[in-house]
Amino acid sequence: MVLASSTTSILCMLLPLLMLFHQGLQISDRGSDAHHLLRTLDCRTIALEILVKLPYPQVSGLNNSDDKANLRNSTLRRVNLDEFLKSQEEFDSQDTTDIKSKLQKLKCCIPAAASDSVLPGVYNKDLDDFKKKLRFYVIHLKDLQPVSVSRPPQPTSSSDNFRPMTVEC
């Protein structure tokens, strides 16, 4: 009887110690990686926010069937997104449509493929063409799922090198 109760009391003390030790390891692991914070991007919402910023075309929109096929093609999503970012810089350098940051966030939602560098993306002639094609492209991003991304901690507004939030994918 005495042996059973002493063993039980030792086990009762070892269990909380083991739990504390285990939590201490978890905290130290997080502490070493504290410079990255996780957050979730709602990719569908980002796509909808872009769509709202784009004017609804008065005419039928895209008439070129090759452009439509290219913009619907899921394997060309990242290539097309990169082309939209380049075109946005070229046609709307002042970001009057206020979609540049949203396009950059979409890069976290659409993974790059190994063969992306050799694939041709969409070609945009001018700002109106860019907006029509981007509208068509974003409409077809129906299957985007939320993704977890890490971002560096943001400096306080009083620091000299304050920049808007940057997202690391």
C-alpha positions in Angstrom: 0.0 0.0 0.0 2.7 2.4 0.9 4.6 1.7 -2.4 1.5 2.4 -4.4 0.7 5.7 -2.8 4.3 7.0 -3.0 4.5 6.0 -6.7 1.2 7.8 -7.3 2.4 11.0 -5.6 5.6 11.0 -7.6 3.7 10.5 -10.8 1.2 13.3 -9.8 4.2 15.6 -9.4 6.0 14.5 -12.6 3.0 15.1 -14.8 2.7 18.8 -14.1 6.5 19.2 -14.4 6.4 17.4 -17.8 3.6 19.7 -19.0 5.5 22.8 -17.9 8.7 21.6 -19.6 6.8 20.8 -22.8 5.2 24.3 -22.8 8.5 25.9 -22.2 9.9 24.2 -25.3 7.0 25.4 -27.3 7.5 29.0 -26.1 11.2 29.0 -26.8 10.5 27.7 -30.4 8.1 30.5 -31.0 10.5 33.0 -29.4 13.2 32.1 -31.9 10.9 32.7 -34.8 9.2 35.8 -33.3 10.3 38.0 -36.2 7.6 36.5 -38.4 4.0 36.8 -37.5 1.3 34.7 -39.2 -1.9 36.1 -40.6 -4.5 34.8 -43.0 -5.3 36.4 -46.4 -8.8 36.0 -47.6 -8.0 35.6 -51.3 -11.6 35.7 -52.6 -12.1 39.0 -50.8 -9.0 40.5 -52.3 -10.2 39.5 -55.8 -13.6 41.1 -55.1 -11.9 44.3 -53.8 -10.1 44.5 -57.2 -13.3 43.9 -59.1 -15.1 46.7 -57.3 -12.3 49.1 -58.2 -12.6 48.3 -61.9 -15.3 50.0 -64.0 -17.9 47.8 -65.5 -17.4 47.8 -69.3 -20.1 49.5 -71.3 -19.6 47.1 -74.2 -19.3 43.3 -74.1 -15.9 43.4 -72.6 -13.4 41.0 -74.1 -14.0 40.0 -77.7 -10.8 38.1 -78.4 -11.3 34.4 -77.7 -7.6 33.8 -77.3 -7.4 36.4 -74.5 -10.4 34.8 -72.8 -8.9 31.3 -73.0 -5.5 32.7 -71.7 -7.2 34.5 -68.8 -9.3 31.5 -67.8 -6.4 29.1 -68.0 -5.5 28.1 -64.4 -1.9 27.2 -65.3 -1.3 30.7 -66.5 -2.8 32.5 -63.4 0.5 33.5 -61.9 2.1 34.5 -65.2 -1.0 36.6 -66.0 -0.9 38.2 -62.6 2.8 39.1 -63.1 1.9 40.7 -66.4 -1.0 42.6 -64.8 1.4 44.0 -62.2 3.9 45.1 -64.9 1.1 46.7 -66.9 -0.3 48.4 -63.9 3.1 50.0 -63.3 3.3 51.1 -67.0 -0.3 52.3 -67.6 -1.2 53.6 -64.1 2.0 54.5 -62.4 0.2 56.8 -60.0 -2.1 53.9 -59.0 -5.3 55.9 -59.7 -7.3 52.7 -59.6 -5.8 51.8 -56.2 -5.3 48.1 -57.0 -1.5 47.7 -56.9 -1.3 46.5 -53.3 -4.2 44.1 -53.9 -2.5 42.6 -56.9 0.6 42.2 -54.9 -1.4 40.4 -52.2 -2.8 38.1 -54.8 0.7 36.9 -55.5 0.4 35.1 -52.1 -2.8 33.4 -53.2 -1.6 32.2 -56.6 1.5 30.0 -56.4 4.2 30.3 -59.0 4.9 27.2 -61.1 8.4 26.2 -62.1 7.6 26.7 -65.8 6.1 30.2 -65.3 9.2 32.0 -66.7 8.7 30.5 -70.2 4.9 30.8 -70.5 3.5 33.8 -72.3 1.1 36.0 -70.2 -1.6 38.3 -71.3 -0.7 41.3 -73.3 -2.3 44.7 -72.4 -2.4 47.4 -75.0 -3.5 50.4 -72.9 -5.2 51.2 -69.6 -8.7 50.4 -70.9 -7.6 47.1 -72.3 -5.8 46.4 -69.0 -8.9 47.1 -67.0 -11.2 44.9 -69.2 -8.8 42.0 -69.1 -8.1 42.4 -65.3 -11.9 42.4 -64.7 -12.3 39.2 -66.8 -9.3 37.6 -65.0 -10.5 38.4 -61.5 -14.0 37.2 -62.2 -12.6 33.8 -63.0 -10.7 33.5 -59.7 -13.6 31.7 -58.1 -11.7 28.9 -56.4 -9.2 30.9 -54.4 -8.8 29.7 -50.8 -7.6 31.7 -47.8 -3.8 31.4 -47.2 -1.6 31.9 -44.1 1.3 34.2 -44.8 4.1 35.5 -42.6 5.0 39.1 -42.4 7.8 40.9 -40.6 6.8 43.0 -37.5 5.8 46.5 -38.4 7.8 49.4 -37.1 5.9 52.0 -35.0 4.7 55.1 -36.7 7.3 57.1 -34.7 10.2 55.3 -36.3 12.1 56.9 -39.2 11.7 54.0 -41.6 7.9 53.6 -41.4 6.5 51.8 -44.4 3.1 50.3 -45.1 2.6 46.7 -44.3 4.5 44.3 -46.5 3.5 40.7 -46.9 5.9 37.8 -47.3 4.6 34.8 -49.0 
